[in-house]
């Protein structure tokens, strides 16, 4: 697993009661290898960790695109609500 500062660590949960967690990678070990220093988005807590098999690295560019798509999806839903549930064309 290789990462750069500014990438994102995503830890996928296999339990419905536990959500997927995201952390901004602040620092990496030699050659981009773990351990990683991260800041968790849900708690703002910083930690040094070695990711497990349920974790993936997402580049800063990929994360920006995901956030853009999510924002667009939410904006569309809000527009539908404002229009009384009728999709705008």
N, C-alpha and C positions, 0 to 999 in steps of 0.2 A: 504494500500500500504506500503510495507516494502522494504528497500534498505540498502545497505552498501556503505561506501566510496569505490570508485573504480568501482561501477556499473554504468550503463548508463541510463539516462532518455531519452526516445524517445517520441516526441510529434508528433502525426499523424495529418496531415492536411486533411481536407475533401474538400479543394478547389484546383483545378488544378494549380492555380497561386501561391499557397503557398506550398513550399516543406516540407517534414518531417524534423523536427529539432532534433538534438542529443546534449546531454550535458553530460559531465562527472560529476558524483556526487562526490563532494569533502568532504562533511560533511552531516550527517543526524541528525534528532532530536532523542529524547529518544526512545529506542527500535526500531530504524530503521524507525520511522514514520517521516512524514514531520513536519516542513519545511526542505527542502534540500538546501544546498549550492551547486550550479552547475557552471560549466564553459561551455558556449555554444561553439560548434566546429566551427560554421559559423562566429562568431564575436569575439571570445575569451573573451567575457564579462562574468564576474562573477555576480551571482544573488542569492538571497534567495527566494525560492518560494514554494508554495503549488500546486502540480500538479493537473490538471483538469482531467475529465473523458476521454479525448483524449490522455492521456499519459500512457506509460507502462514503467516498469523497466526491463532492460536487464542486466543479470549478466556479469561480466567482462569476464568469460569463454565463454559465448554465443556470446559476442561482438567480441572476438578474433576469434572465428570460422567463424562468418559472414565476418569479414575482410579477413580472409584466403581464403574463398570461392570467395569473390569479386575479390581479387587479382588474383586468379587462372583463373577466368572467363576473366578478362582483359588480362592476359598473353596469353590465348588461342586466343582471338580476334586479338591481335597484331601479333601472329604467323600466323594466317590466312591472315592478310593483307600483311605481308612480303612474304608469299608464293603465292601472286597474287590472293588471294581469294579461293584457293583450300585448303580444310582442310588437315592438316598434319596427317599422320597415323603412 
